């Protein structure tokens, strides 16, 4: 790494840690089911399952069942950590992501931060830590284990741990939920599970048929999951020697999703 890049990385780390000092006072707005709002400093009370909203000396509690939406600005620390991850500086990103995921629990940004944090831990070979931080979020929001874009990173961590039956159970719950992104993510994971049993031509064909191609054909409008499906379909076609089809999927991936991590992979 060049001296200028090292200096930039250090500056980012400093800004992340400084930004973290303000995490104790997270300002935002709770929108209730009846349309009324409560704005102020927000805190999620884990045991009571309520949001605490402080405005001056007045404190209001809003039960989670009464909450329609939580509005909280994106923390600068998360933006800076995302840049560190893009730069490949995974160790520097981990402390900031851990703080955001903890301090913003049930305040919008816990799942994005924890998703990145789990990915960072997996890249660093720390599977147990990845599972641990995911399950901290899931304890407050059990559906996060099988619905939404947070679930797949948890499944990947479980897969690396060898907890196949648990992954399969969560995939089944995802499909039954009726959520399209959850269902598409489950199909991608089905392909991953097949490939995890052996990097063979037969497995690549089965992963395409039962997983990746289903997402490409049935969930073409789900932009959150399509790039991963295109990438893995291309790799599978390459494995079985169908280079033209692999190239076609790679072209589509790079043309339609140029800014994604999947487009940058080889």
C-alpha angles and dihedrals in degrees: 000000000000121000091247092051091048090051091050092050092050090050090052092050091050092050090049093053093045091050089051091063089074095052093101090071108049112176122206148116133268114210111203126215089254092056098254119128137218115198130187139073109346131212131173113221105208100195096045095039091225137120118237116212116192122194110174106306094339117098122189125187120211117191113227090240089063095051121105097171142356116214117198126155115244110264116243088225090066092049090051092047090051088056091050089053092050089051090053092245093134099158092054092050097052100075093049094045090049091053094047092047090052101040095042095048106155089356099108099262100064094087097047090046094046092046089056092041093053090048089051091050091049091050087051092051094249102131097159092053090050091053092045095055092044092052091050087063093041092055089065095037111026093182089064087078092070110010129067135012092300094068099069095061089052090050091050090053091049090048091053089049090052095244092141098154091053091050091050091050092051091047090054091050090048093054092045091050091072091225107140097213091047091050093047091047089052091054091051090049089049088059090047092051090052092050090047089067091062141327095245135137092246091052091048090054092048092046089053094047098043100031131006101036091048089059093047093050104032101033102036091136095054099095093179092068106021097084092058092047092050092049095048092044089053092050091049094049088049089052093055093045099254095131098164092057091045090052091048092056092045090051091051091047095051093042098048102029107029096150098054128102089238092060090054094052120096 
